[in-house]
Amino acid sequence: MDARTAIRWTNKSALALSANDDPIAVIQGAARSLVLKARERGWEGPPFNPLKIVEMLGATASANANIADARLIPSSDGPVIEYNPQQARERVRFSIAHEVAHMLFPDWAEEVRNRGGSPSPDDWQLEMLCNIAASEFVLPIGSLPHGIANATIEDLMRERRSFDVSTEAFLIRFANVTEAPVSVFFASPGESEETGRYYRIDYSVASPLAPWTLTQGRTLPRTSAAYSCTAIGHTDRADESWFTGQTSRIEYVGISGYPGSRYPRVAGVVRHEASDGDKTPIRYVHGDVTKPLGPGPRIICQLVNDRAIRWGGGVAKSFARRYPEAEAAFSEGVMKVPPRERLGRVVTVPLNHEIRLASIVGQEGYGPSLFPRIRYSALQGGLAEIAEIAAASHASVHMPRIGAGSAGGEWGVIEEMVEDEFVRRGVPVTVYDLPPRRQQLDLFGG
């Protein structure tokens, strides 16, 4: 069971959004769907402008220096997002993205959504969900580079500036893509007559390899290094045990507070000592994907276009030569589906008693095109279906850099999908690259 289900959801907007599903998964899926459609239409960055998403949703954005931060207003002409243009640039983008996230909830028009307004007791649930979605909009899937798992908080802040996004958005995305077992949390300051200043956690986000810990509403101990971050950008670190009960290195940074706050908020990056034993990161190898490594049941993934009734070039051609009966079974299966309904479908055929080949219809058409032919949403849906099959059959998954060839997809985007669908489920996945060819050099180096 995902530990996120330990949250007792009470916010009416969160419940309206998710019905009986996990609200975090639902909001991430809804935001990701919009992002993938925008990427297919040529949305580029960094910085990624959330006004593209505003436009896609048929809303308008309007500057208003008389409001504290941003707000979403229903009108007869459609949704209106007002924002304060006098805030820092990255803050404006995140605030707009946050209000866009409110539009993903079915009851968004029932009241004016006011970022920085007076919260209800369970509003933290709604705000957490909107912040998670907002991070998807301003720092979309595939935009954050890998290889920063061990970067210090100071290095992360330098990297953040190159993307011109808020610290909150950057750290949420960092947690989503890092190869290390990391949690990030965000805490707001308060004051009491008895204890003075204190910090209370708004919400936390865990990386794929980190344990999920329910920390919302917890007050940071007075001995925490968080209290050293008395200004935006100030950092500190310490080995502390309050987060999980085990000693972990926690790095802190002061971030922008909500309007009217005397002190900055604080973000924390928790470095867990060991990853979840049931989860392993993507394994990259040089080899032949048609001969998947390892024992036991294995599923090989490939991408096909929605016009294909046979396996074409590249890896697919190798499968066709080696397994003609499997290709015939694929043809029979895909021809049962009308061409306009094929995107997102998965056709699985056995190659032998241990290995199956899963063909994902995730490309629209073929040949030259103004925009990439990959359809990210269709690919992600197919990967999710295969992940369920693999988890149920205890199979490992094997693939080339699927979708990053003639389909025109960005591997950074697809890689994050693979992590979301397989790594988070504990399904082992191996990605195969062809071995580099030996460079032909002149005998005497001329």
C-alpha positions in Angstrom: 0.0 0.0 0.0 1.3 3.5 -0.9 1.8 5.3 2.5 0.2 8.4 1.0 -3.2 6.7 1.6 -2.5 7.3 5.3 -3.6 10.9 4.7 -7.2 11.2 6.0 -8.6 13.3 3.2 -11.4 15.7 4.4 -11.1 18.7 2.1 -14.3 18.8 -0.1 -12.4 19.9 -3.2 -9.9 17.0 -2.9 -12.7 14.5 -2.4 -14.7 15.9 -5.3 -11.6 15.6 -7.5 -10.6 12.0 -6.6 -13.8 10.1 -5.6 -12.2 6.9 -4.2 -8.8 7.4 -5.8 -5.6 8.9 -4.3 -5.9 12.7 -4.8 -2.2 13.1 -5.2 -2.1 10.6 -8.1 -5.2 12.2 -9.6 -3.9 15.8 -9.6 -0.5 14.7 -10.8 -2.2 12.8 -13.7 -4.4 15.7 -14.6 -1.6 18.2 -14.6 0.7 15.8 -16.4 -1.9 15.3 -19.1 -2.1 19.1 -19.8 1.7 19.4 -19.8 2.1 16.5 -22.3 -0.4 18.0 -24.7 1.4 21.3 -24.5 4.8 19.6 -25.1 3.3 17.9 -28.2 2.3 21.4 -29.5 5.8 22.7 -29.2 5.8 24.2 -25.7 9.4 24.9 -24.8 11.6 26.2 -22.0 13.1 26.9 -19.6 11.5 29.1 -18.4 8.2 27.4 -19.1 5.4 29.9 -19.3 2.2 28.7 -17.5 0.2 31.1 -19.7 0.3 28.4 -22.3 -1.7 26.2 -20.0 -4.1 29.1 -19.2 -4.7 29.5 -22.9 -5.3 25.7 -23.4 -8.0 25.8 -20.6 -9.8 28.8 -22.2 -9.0 31.1 -19.3 -7.5 34.6 -19.3 -4.8 36.1 -17.1 -4.9 39.7 -15.9 -2.4 41.8 -13.8 -3.7 43.4 -10.7 -1.3 45.1 -8.3 -4.0 45.5 -5.6 -4.0 41.8 -4.7 -1.5 40.1 -2.4 -0.5 37.2 -4.7 -3.0 35.7 -7.2 -6.6 34.5 -7.3 -9.0 32.6 -9.6 -12.3 34.3 -10.4 -15.3 32.7 -12.2 -16.9 35.1 -14.7 -19.5 35.0 -17.5 -16.6 35.1 -20.0 -14.8 32.2 -18.4 -12.2 31.8 -15.7 -10.0 34.8 -14.9 -6.6 34.5 -13.1 -5.5 37.8 -11.5 -1.9 38.0 -10.3 0.3 40.7 -8.7 2.9 41.6 -11.3 5.1 43.3 -8.7 6.1 39.9 -7.2 9.4 38.3 -8.2 9.2 36.8 -11.7 9.5 33.2 -10.6 6.9 33.8 -7.9 4.4 35.2 -10.4 4.8 32.1 -12.6 4.3 29.8 -9.7 1.3 31.7 -8.4 -0.4 31.6 -11.9 0.4 27.9 -12.1 -1.1 27.4 -8.6 -4.4 29.1 -9.7 -4.4 27.0 -12.9 -4.2 23.9 -10.7 -7.4 25.1 -8.9 -9.2 24.8 -12.2 -8.6 21.1 -12.3 -11.0 20.7 -9.4 -14.7 20.2 -10.4 -15.9 22.7 -7.8 -13.4 25.5 -8.6 -16.1 28.0 -9.6 -18.0 27.8 -6.2 -15.8 30.5 -4.6 -13.0 32.8 -5.4 -9.7 31.0 -5.0 -7.3 33.3 -3.3 -3.6 32.3 -2.9 -2.5 33.7 0.4 -6.0 34.0 1.7 -7.4 32.8 5.1 -7.3 29.0 5.1 -9.9 26.6 6.5 -8.6 23.8 8.8 -8.2 21.3 6.0 -7.2 23.8 3.2 -3.6 22.5 3.5 -4.8 19.4 1.6 -6.1 21.5 -1.3 -3.0 23.8 -1.3 -0.6 20.9 -1.2 -2.4 19.4 -4.3 -2.3 22.7 -6.1 1.4 23.2 -5.3 2.2 19.7 -6.7 0.3 20.5 -9.9 1.9 23.9 -10.1 5.4 22.4 -10.1 4.3 20.2 -13.0 3.4 23.4 -15.0 6.5 25.6 -14.3 9.1 22.8 -14.4 7.5 20.1 -16.6 8.3 16.5 -17.0 11.7 16.0 -18.6 13.0 19.5 -17.9 15.1 18.9 -14.8 18.4 17.2 -15.5 19.4 13.9 -13.8 22.7 13.6 -12.0 21.9 16.1 -9.3 20.9 13.5 -6.6 23.8 14.3 -4.3 23.9 18.1 -5.0 24.0 20.2 -1.8 21.2 22.6 -1.0 23.4 25.5 -2.2 24.1 23.7 -5.5 20.4 23.0 -5.9 19.7 26.7 -5.4 22.2 27.7 -8.1 20.6 25.1 -10.4 17.2 26.6 -9.7 18.3 30.0 -10.8 19.2 28.7 -14.2 15.5 27.6 -14.6 14.1 30.9 -13.2 11.5 29.1 -11.1 10.5 29.3 -7.4 12.4 27.2 -4.9 9.2 25.4 -4.0 8.5 24.3 -7.6 12.2 23.3 -8.1 12.4 21.1 -5.0 9.1 19.4 -5.7 10.4 18.4 -9.1 13.8 17.5 -7.7 12.0 15.0 -5.4 10.1 13.5 -8.3 13.1 12.8 -10.5 16.1 12.3 -8.2 17.7 8.8 -8.2 18.4 9.1 -4.4 16.0 8.4 -1.5 15.0 12.0 -0.7 12.1 13.7 0.8 11.4 17.5 0.7 9.0 19.4 2.9 7.8 22.9 3.3 7.1 24.6 6.6 5.4 27.9 7.5 6.3 30.0 10.5 4.0 30.9 13.4 4.4 32.6 16.8 3.1 31.9 20.2 3.5 33.7 23.5 4.9 30.6 25.2 7.5 29.4 22.7 8.0 32.3 20.3 8.6 31.5 16.6 7.9 27.9 15.4 7.7 26.1 12.1 4.8 23.8 11.1 5.0 21.5 8.1 2.6 22.4 5.2 3.3 19.2 3.2 6.0 16.9 2.0 6.9 15.1 -1.2 9.0 11.9 -1.5 11.2 10.7 -4.3 10.5 7.3 -6.0 13.1 5.5 -3.8 12.2 7.2 -0.5 9.8 6.0 2.2 6.6 8.2 2.4 6.3 9.8 5.8 3.1 11.6 6.8 4.4 14.8 8.3 1.8 17.4 7.6 1.0 19.6 10.6 4.0 18.5 12.6 6.0 21.2 14.4 9.7 21.2 13.9 11.6 20.8 17.2 13.2 24.0 18.6 16.7 22.4 18.2 16.3 22.0 14.4 18.7 23.8 12.1 15.6 25.2 10.3 15.5 28.1 12.8 18.8 29.4 11.5 17.2 30.2 8.1 16.0 33.7 9.1 16.1 35.1 5.6 15.3 34.0 2.1 18.2 32.1 0.7 19.9 31.4 4.0 20.8 27.7 4.4 21.9 25.3 7.2 22.1 21.6 7.7 22.2 19.1 10.6 21.8 15.4 11.4 18.3 15.2 12.9 16.0 12.3 13.8 12.5 13.9 14.2 11.4 13.3 10.5 11.4 9.5 10.5 12.7 8.5 13.9 16.1 7.6 12.3 18.9 10.1 12.1 19.1 11.7 8.6 20.9 14.6 7.2 18.5 17.5 6.6 19.4 20.6 4.6 17.3 23.7 5.0 16.8 26.9 3.0 14.7 29.9 3.7 12.0 30.6 1.0 9.5 33.2 0.2 6.8 33.4 2.9 3.1 34.0 2.4 2.1 37.7 2.2 2.0 39.3 5.6 4.4 36.8 7.2 7.1 38.2 9.4 9.5 35.3 8.7 10.3 33.3 5.6 9.0 29.8 5.1 11.5 27.0 5.2 12.1 24.1 2.8 13.9 21.0 4.0 15.7 18.3 2.0 15.9 15.0 3.9 18.6 12.6 2.8 17.4 9.1 3.8 20.2 6.6 4.6 18.9 3.7 2.5 16.3 3.3 -0.2 13.2 1.2 -0.1 14.3 -2.4 -0.6 11.5 -3.1 -3.0 12.5 -0.3 -5.4 15.5 -0.1 -7.7 16.4 2.7 -10.2 16.4 2.3 -13.9 19.3 0.1 -15.1 21.0 1.3 -18.3 23.1 -1.2 -20.2 24.7 -1.7 -23.6 23.2 -4.7 -25.2 20.5 -6.3 -27.3 16.9 -5.7 -26.1 15.7 -8.7 -28.1 17.7 -10.8 -25.7 16.6 -9.4 -22.3 18.9 -9.9 -19.4 18.1 -11.9 -16.3 16.0 -14.9 -15.2 12.3 -15.2 -14.7 9.4 -13.6 -16.6 10.3 -10.6 -18.7 8.3 -8.1 -20.7 9.9 -6.2 -23.6 8.3 -2.9 -24.6 8.3 -1.3 -28.0 6.5 1.7 -29.5 4.4 1.4 -32.7 2.4 4.0 -34.7 -1.4 3.9 -35.0 -1.2 2.9 -38.7 1.1 -0.1 -38.2 -0.4 -3.5 -38.8 3.1 -5.1 -39.0 6.4 -4.4 -37.3 8.5 -2.0 -39.2 12.1 -0.9 -38.9 14.6 -0.8 -36.1 14.1 -3.1 -33.1 10.6 -4.1 -34.4 12.1 -5.4 -37.6 14.5 -7.6 -35.6 11.5 -9.0 -33.7 9.6 -9.6 -36.9 12.5 -11.7 -38.4 13.0 -13.7 -35.2 9.4 -14.2 -34.2 7.1 -14.2 -37.3 4.3 -15.9 -35.5 4.4 -13.2 -32.8 4.2 -10.5 -35.5 1.1 -12.3 -37.0 -0.5 -12.3 -33.6 0.2 -8.6 -33.2 -1.4 -7.9 -36.6 -4.5 -9.9 -35.7 -4.8 -8.0 -32.4 -4.3 -4.5 -33.7 -6.6 -4.9 -36.7 -9.5 -5.5 -34.3 -9.3 -1.9 -33.2 -10.3 1.0 -35.5 -7.3 3.2 -36.4 -8.8 6.2 -34.7 -9.0 4.2 -31.4 -5.6 2.7 -31.4 -3.6 5.4 -29.6 -2.8 4.2 -26.0 -3.6 0.6 -26.7 -1.2 -2.2 -25.8 -0.9 -5.4 -27.7 1.0 -8.1 -25.9 2.1 -11.4 -27.5 4.2 -14.2 -26.1 7.7 -14.8 -27.6 8.4 -17.9 -25.5 7.3 -19.3 -22.2 9.1 -16.6 -20.2 9.2 -13.5 -22.5 6.4 -11.4 -23.8 6.5 -8.4 -26.2 4.3 -5.5 -25.4 3.7 -3.1 -28.3 2.4 0.4 -27.2 0.5 2.4 -29.8 2.0 5.8 -28.8 2.8 7.4 -32.1 0.4 9.2 -34.5 1.2 8.4 -38.1 4.7 8.3 -39.5 7.0 10.2 -41.8 8.1 13.9 -41.8 6.0 16.2 -39.5 6.1 19.8 -38.2 5.7 18.5 -34.6 6.9 15.2 -33.1 4.6 12.3 -33.8 4.9 10.9 -30.3 1.8 11.1 -28.2 3.1 11.2 -24.6 -0.3 10.6 -22.9 -0.9 7.5 -25.0 2.6 6.3 -24.2 2.2 6.9 -20.5 -1.1 5.1 -20.5 0.5 2.1 -22.2 3.4 2.1 -19.7 1.0 2.1 -16.8 -0.9 -0.9 -18.2 2.3 -2.8 -18.7 3.4 -1.9 -15.1 0.3 -3.4 -13.7 0.9 -6.6 -15.8 4.5 -6.8 -14.7 3.7 -6.2 -11.0 1.0 -8.9 -11.1 3.3 -11.5 -12.8 6.5 -10.5 -11.0 8.1 -9.7 -14.3 11.0 -7.4 -15.1 10.6 -4.9 -17.9 13.0 -4.3 -20.8 13.0 -1.6 -23.5 15.2 0.5 -25.8 14.9 4.3 -25.4 11.4 3.9 -26.4 9.8 6.8 -28.3 13.0 8.8 -28.6 13.8 7.7 -32.1 11.7 8.4 -35.2 8.7 9.3 -33.0 10.6 12.4 -32.0 10.1 12.2 -28.2 12.4 13.6 -25.6 14.0 10.9 -23.6 14.1 13.1 -20.5 10.3 13.2 -20.6 9.9 9.5 -21.3 12.5 8.5 -18.6 10.5 10.3 -16.0 7.4 8.4 -17.1 9.2 5.1 -16.8 10.3 6.1 -13.3 6.7 7.1 -12.3 5.1 3.9 -13.7 7.7 1.2 -13.0 10.2 2.4 -10.3 7.5 3.7 -7.9 5.7 0.3 -8.3 8.9 -1.6 -7.5 9.1 -3.1 -11.0 12.7 -3.7 -12.2 13.3 -2.0 -15.6 16.3 -2.1 -17.9 17.0 0.3 -20.8 19.2 -0.9 -23.6 21.5 1.2 -25.8 23.4 -0.2 -28.7 27.1 -0.7 -27.9 29.2 2.1 -29.3 30.8 1.3 -32.7 34.5 1.1 -32.8 35.8 4.2 -34.4 37.8 3.6 -37.6 41.1 5.4 -37.4 43.9 5.7 -39.9 46.7 3.4 -39.1 49.1 6.3 -38.3 46.5 8.7 -36.9 46.4 10.9 -39.9 
